């Protein structure tokens, strides 16, 4: 747990906030305490999501669905306010590390612990599916380990199978690479069988400290899930057979959760838990955390505050971001701060300095100026979108975040600095110049490792051979962005060839290394191809982005 910063809430609804437990793509998670002394986990969504009415409706339905979940191996929903200025939900606090913290990096659980873990999670999923719900994001960070057994948390993205699954209209698959079922990745209908596949992946992770589908990038992970067999590691006997059955590519071939529970614990998971199921080191860690929890006492707020006040300041004219998940995030998939994007210097501005016909969503994070370790910096993200006639809110799932690199000469950042063609006098005088057709911004759906995989945006400017041409920004289905810097190799009226190299500040899940990008004219469009095995040899059909 981390201490609260100066701009974070001390009270959310009726709960006094004691500290921050973590954060994810959807919001922040705090440790709270009720007036009666009960300790809870309070999950507060990012305020910019609250501007989208579709998100609010989805959040309300998900909370209603989560309230119905109350099995022995889950964390119950205790309270919520979907209608608050900034929506929040409170669940029972589980005093114990996540499986992601207890295993991984060469660490693993003993065989008996893995068996109890699988039986408990299977019983939890049986209860969830019995209510007509699908969890959709069973992964190590959503499994907590306590002396009293495992707990499955984070029903924030569960969908009721009787109709609410279609509520999200973005077409983005929700889940985590390496743990999503093949049908989930391919955008097919998702049933409880997808949770069983994820359960099998979690069992392998617990036994070997690594996903059964290891890889260096999101594209590689998803490709392996769809096309390759899992690596089961040290699992043996019944555990290995169960995990392999759960990880079947065909959803119909996977066992039901009740069958998994029966095979792993014929007399029930509770009997195995009562006999002791965690290794001594973890029992000591859990006990120490529980004792420390009793000593926590946050400072009472001067007045009740519903939701955070200062850590994010969205514009009232729009929203941005994609569907995320509650709970402690996997470090590999953490959101990446994005530099501010300004309008092109060529665009006229009004008296307030704003380019007409655009609106922005600003996200900033501030901390106490006295805090150390790099804190105290302000991060800002402004997404400028062209509008025709009237402004319209961006849907929650429409992930569009510009991530421009500083200009080599001027230091400017933004679409204008990188994508607009400079004046004739400013153009390079090298042996090869870029035909005007290519200049500007292009985007389209991408295919990586043979799988539809997010979007590509290509920004091109005038350059000579050997000079920086622009960049490619790929956005995967989870909203994670990777940037490749392009250097011109050759260009003519039929094809543009450039060298690509990963930007140094890309997140760890992005592919690394140099590669060659080919942009071939196809009428008024461009065909993007690259021999880049680390990224799944991506291709894309790109259309010109209208100037806003």
Secondary structure, 3 states (H helix, E strand, C coil): CECCCCCCCCEECCEEEEEEEEECCCEEEEEEECCCCCEEEEEEECHHHHHCHHHHHHHHHHHHHHHCCCCCCECCEEEEECCCCCCEEEEECCCCCEHHHHCECCECCCHHHHHHHHHHHHHHHHHHHHCCEECCCCCHHHEEEECCEEEECCCCCCEECCCHHHCCCCCCCCCCCCCCCHHHHCCCCCCHHHHHHHHHHHHHHHHHCCCCCCCCCHHHHHHHHHHCCCCCCCCCHHHHHHHHHHCCCCHHHCCCHHHHHHHHCCCCHHHHHHCCCCCHHHHHHHHHHHHHHHHCCCCCCCCCCCCCCCCCCCCCCCCCCCCCCCCCCCHHHCCCCCCCCECCCCCCECCCCCECCEECCEEEECCCCCCCCCCCCCEEEECCEECCCCCCCCCCCCCCCCCCCCCCCCCCCEHHHHHCCCCHHHCCCCCCCCCHHHCEEEEEEEEECCEEEEEEEEEECCCCCCCEEEEEEEECCCCCEEEEEEEEEEECCCEEEEEEEECCCCCCCCCCCEEEEEEEEECCEEEEEECCHHHCCCEEEEEECCCC
